Amino acid sequence: EEIRGYTKDGRAMFQNFVGNDTSWEEEYYTKGNIYMFERALACTERQTNGEKDKIVIFYDYNGYGLKNSPPPLLVKHLMSDFRDHWPERLQHVF
């Protein structure tokens, strides 16, 4: 996971490399994704002087397969956390 730049209007682009992960320890997975999500929000707010408050997330599936597929329940919990605690903070997800 990393911040890969900004959109034309200043929103941070958070890229998640799904195909590179092989261990799915729940606390590490959740905290790591939330940490990068919050970093992207902070980068957006800094880049736009507080005018924008949404980010763009890209999921890169190069190298993705069953061996590095996260458990569905883990992904469900992460998406629930985003929905419950950061509603309306995502501009787009690709």
BELMO-V477272 format. One line per field, one symbol per residue. ss: DSSP state (H for helix, E for strand, C for the rest). phi: phi as a letter, one per 40 degrees, with the letter a starting at -180 (. if undefined). burial: I if it has 9 or more other C-alpha atoms within 8 Angstrom, else O. A space follows every 10 residues. Layout:
BEGIN
ss = ???
phi = ???
burial = ???
END
This chain:
BEGIN
ss = CEEEEECCCC CEEEEEEHHH CCCCCHHHHH HHHHHHHHHH HHHHHHHCCC CCCCEEEEEE CCCCCHHHCC CHHHHHHHHH HHHHHCCCCE EEEC
phi = .acbhbcdcg ccbcbbcccc cbbbcdcccc ccccdccccc cccccccbfg cbbbbbbbbc ccgcaccbcc cdcccccccc ccccbbcgbc cabb
burial = OOIOOIOOOI IIIIIIIIIO OOOIOOOOII OOIIOIIOOI IOIIIOIIOI OIIIIIIIII OOOIOOOIIO OOOIIOOIOO IIOOOOOOOI OOOO
END
